[in-house]
Amino acid sequence: MSLHPIPVLLFEIIQDLRARNPERAPLIGVAGAQGSGKSYQCRILTMANQPRFAHFSLDDVYLTRAARADMATRVHPLFATRGPPGTHDLALAANTIEALRRRHAIGVPLPRFDKATDDRVAKNDWPLFNGAPLAILVDGWCLGAAAPVEPVEDEPTAPINDLERLEDADGVWRRAINQHLRAGYRDFFARFDAIVYMRAPSWEIVRTWRGQQEEQALGRKLTGDENASLDRFVMHYERISRSMMAGHHSANWIVQLDEARKVTRIEEM
């Protein structure tokens, strides 16, 4: 395999889609659990092809801290934490995509979210994309995730971790997430011309990858309290991550990773 097989795969998909419709910038999704390197792979491709490819992340369109606090009050306290379906501004994502697709777009703001402050960056500080992109890349941990086939109305699905067991005993949060997946998220995912899913080998390694990211950002090892906080944080992502690993997604391509994030297999669905 080449040194960077994922950017090569993305480029080939883009070339194929553009050959079929040269007048339209294809919309490509890159999915993968936390720490899998999806944003990094997109950046490799966009840096190699600037200014032709536009890229932003679902992480960049999280609801503001205030909006999530309101949702936590109205729906369930766990919605204060960014990440699960329901905590993204899908209208902002869709409007950004449409603005990029207008021919000869000038100065399209690309949303940005500051994880250090847990809030959206002021719009005046968003980077601008100039011109008409040849492709639009969006990465996201739950991009293409499928909701359960049958609605969970009366009985919540059984909890799979301590967060669900202790903080969502009645299943309100889990049901609300599924409702979001069936509605706005399913419609949003249907916009994509292709979705590439970077599949982790296990849920357990995802926690390890996320911890590595945190330590790289801090430049030091995590403390015991920080590790405990991270354990709780990743539990918000566990159910959907496990579901996607089990095949419940709408991806067109699966890129299988090993524990070192090396590509071991690429499969077209």
C-alpha positions in Angstrom: 0.0 0.0 0.0 1.1 3.6 -0.5 2.4 5.7 2.4 -1.0 7.5 2.7 -3.6 5.1 1.3 -6.6 7.0 2.7 -5.9 10.3 1.0 -5.2 8.4 -2.2 -8.5 6.6 -1.9 -10.4 9.9 -1.3 -8.7 11.5 -4.3 -9.6 8.6 -6.6 -13.3 8.7 -5.4 -13.3 12.5 -6.1 -11.8 12.0 -9.5 -14.4 9.3 -10.4 -17.3 11.5 -9.2 -16.1 14.5 -11.1 -15.6 12.5 -14.2 -19.4 11.7 -14.1 -20.4 15.3 -13.2 -17.6 17.9 -13.8 -19.9 20.8 -13.0 -20.7 19.7 -9.4 -18.3 19.6 -6.5 -18.7 16.1 -4.9 -19.4 16.0 -1.2 -17.3 13.3 0.5 -17.7 12.2 4.1 -15.0 10.7 6.2 -16.2 8.8 9.3 -14.3 7.2 12.1 -14.2 6.9 15.9 -12.4 9.3 18.1 -8.7 9.3 17.6 -8.8 7.4 14.3 -7.1 10.2 12.4 -10.0 11.2 10.1 -9.4 14.9 10.3 -5.6 14.4 9.8 -6.2 12.3 6.6 -8.5 15.0 5.2 -5.9 17.7 6.0 -3.3 15.7 4.1 -5.5 15.7 1.0 -6.6 19.3 1.2 -3.0 20.5 1.8 -1.8 18.6 -1.2 -4.6 20.1 -3.4 -5.1 23.6 -2.0 -6.9 25.7 -2.9 -9.1 23.2 -4.8 -10.6 21.2 -1.9 -12.7 22.6 1.0 -12.8 20.8 4.3 -14.5 21.2 7.7 -15.5 18.8 10.4 -18.8 18.0 12.1 -16.9 18.9 15.2 -16.8 22.5 13.8 -20.6 22.7 13.8 -21.3 21.7 17.4 -24.1 23.7 19.0 -22.8 26.6 21.1 -22.3 26.0 24.8 -25.4 28.1 25.6 -27.5 26.1 23.1 -26.4 22.8 24.6 -27.1 24.1 28.1 -30.6 24.9 27.0 -31.0 21.5 25.5 -29.7 19.9 28.7 -32.5 21.8 30.6 -35.3 21.0 28.1 -34.4 17.4 27.1 -31.7 15.7 29.3 -28.7 16.9 31.2 -26.3 14.7 29.1 -26.9 16.9 26.1 -24.7 19.5 27.7 -21.8 17.5 26.5 -20.9 17.9 22.8 -20.7 14.9 20.6 -23.8 12.8 20.3 -26.4 13.3 17.6 -28.5 16.3 18.6 -25.5 18.4 19.6 -24.6 19.5 16.0 -26.0 22.5 14.1 -26.9 20.6 10.9 -28.4 23.7 9.3 -25.1 25.5 9.6 -23.3 22.5 8.1 -25.8 22.3 5.2 -25.7 26.0 4.6 -21.9 25.9 4.5 -22.0 23.1 1.9 -24.5 24.9 -0.3 -22.5 28.2 -0.1 -19.4 26.3 -1.2 -21.2 24.7 -4.1 -22.3 28.0 -5.6 -20.1 28.7 -8.6 -17.3 31.2 -8.0 -18.1 31.4 -4.3 -16.1 34.2 -2.7 -15.1 34.2 1.0 -17.3 31.3 2.3 -16.8 31.2 6.1 -15.8 27.7 7.3 -17.1 27.1 10.9 -14.7 26.4 13.7 -15.2 25.1 17.2 -12.7 25.6 20.1 -12.6 22.5 22.2 -10.5 24.3 24.8 -13.4 26.6 25.6 -16.0 24.1 24.6 -17.7 26.7 22.4 -17.9 27.9 18.8 -15.3 30.3 17.6 -16.6 33.8 16.8 -17.7 34.0 13.2 -15.3 36.9 12.4 -12.4 34.4 13.2 -13.6 31.6 10.9 -11.3 31.0 7.9 -12.6 31.9 4.4 -12.6 29.6 1.4 -12.4 31.5 -1.9 -13.3 30.2 -5.3 -15.3 27.2 -6.4 -14.0 24.0 -4.8 -13.4 20.9 -6.8 -14.5 18.8 -3.8 -15.9 19.3 -0.3 -14.7 17.1 2.5 -16.5 16.7 5.8 -15.3 14.4 8.6 -17.2 13.3 11.6 -17.1 10.6 14.2 -20.8 9.6 13.6 -21.1 10.5 10.0 -23.3 7.9 8.3 -24.4 6.3 11.5 -27.7 4.4 11.2 -30.4 4.5 13.8 -32.1 1.3 15.1 -34.6 0.0 12.7 -37.5 0.1 15.1 -38.2 3.1 17.3 -37.6 2.6 21.0 -40.8 4.0 22.5 -41.6 2.4 25.8 -38.5 0.6 26.8 -35.0 2.1 26.4 -32.3 -0.1 25.1 -30.2 -1.7 27.9 -27.4 0.5 29.1 -23.9 -0.5 27.9 -21.8 1.6 30.3 -21.9 3.4 33.6 -22.8 6.7 32.1 -26.0 5.2 30.6 -26.7 3.1 33.7 -26.3 5.9 36.2 -27.1 9.1 34.4 -29.7 7.9 31.8 -31.5 5.1 33.8 -34.9 5.9 32.1 -33.4 6.0 28.6 -34.6 9.5 27.7 -31.2 10.6 26.4 -30.7 7.4 24.3 -34.2 7.6 22.8 -33.6 11.3 21.9 -30.4 10.4 20.2 -32.1 7.8 18.1 -34.8 10.2 17.2 -32.2 12.7 16.0 -30.5 10.0 13.9 -33.8 9.0 12.3 -34.7 12.6 11.4 -32.2 15.4 10.7 -29.1 13.3 10.7 -30.4 10.7 8.2 -31.4 13.5 5.8 -28.1 15.2 6.2 -26.1 12.0 5.6 -28.1 11.4 2.5 -26.6 14.6 0.9 -23.2 12.9 0.6 -22.0 11.5 -2.7 -19.7 9.0 -0.9 -18.8 8.2 2.7 -15.5 6.5 3.7 -15.6 4.8 7.2 -12.3 4.3 9.0 -13.1 1.3 11.1 -11.2 0.8 14.4 -10.4 -2.7 15.4 -12.1 -2.4 18.8 -13.9 0.0 21.1 -11.1 -0.4 23.7 -8.4 1.0 21.4 -10.6 4.1 20.7 -10.2 5.1 24.4 -6.5 4.6 24.1 -6.3 6.7 20.9 -8.4 9.5 22.5 -6.1 9.5 25.5 -3.0 9.8 23.2 -4.6 12.8 21.5 -5.2 14.5 24.9 -1.6 13.9 26.0 -0.2 15.2 22.7 -2.3 18.3 23.1 -1.2 18.9 26.7 2.4 17.8 26.1 2.3 15.5 29.2 0.7 12.4 30.7 -2.9 12.7 31.9 -3.5 12.8 35.7 -5.7 10.3 37.4 -8.5 12.8 37.6 -8.1 13.6 33.9 -8.2 10.0 33.0 -11.4 9.5 35.0 -12.9 12.5 33.3 -11.9 11.2 29.8 -13.4 7.8 30.7 -16.7 9.4 31.3 -16.5 11.6 28.2 -15.9 8.8 25.8 -18.9 6.9 27.2 -21.1 9.5 25.4 -19.7 8.1 22.1 -19.6 4.4 22.9 -23.0 3.2 21.8 -22.9 4.6 18.3 -19.2 3.8 17.8 -19.8 0.2 18.7 -22.9 0.2 16.4 -20.9 1.5 13.5 -18.1 -1.0 14.0 -20.8 -3.7 13.9 -21.9 -2.5 10.4 -24.8 -0.1 11.2 -23.8 2.7 8.9 -24.3 4.0 5.3 -20.6 4.1 4.3 -19.7 3.3 0.7 -16.1 2.3 1.6 -14.6 0.7 4.7 -11.0 1.3 5.6 -10.0 -1.2 8.3 -7.4 0.0 10.7 -5.2 -1.9 13.1 -4.3 -0.7 16.7 -1.5 1.4 15.3 -4.0 3.1 12.9 -2.3 1.4 9.9 -4.6 0.4 7.0 -5.0 -3.3 6.8 -7.9 -3.6 4.3 -10.0 -1.3 2.0 -13.4 -2.6 1.0 -16.0 -1.1 -1.3 -19.5 -1.7 -0.1 
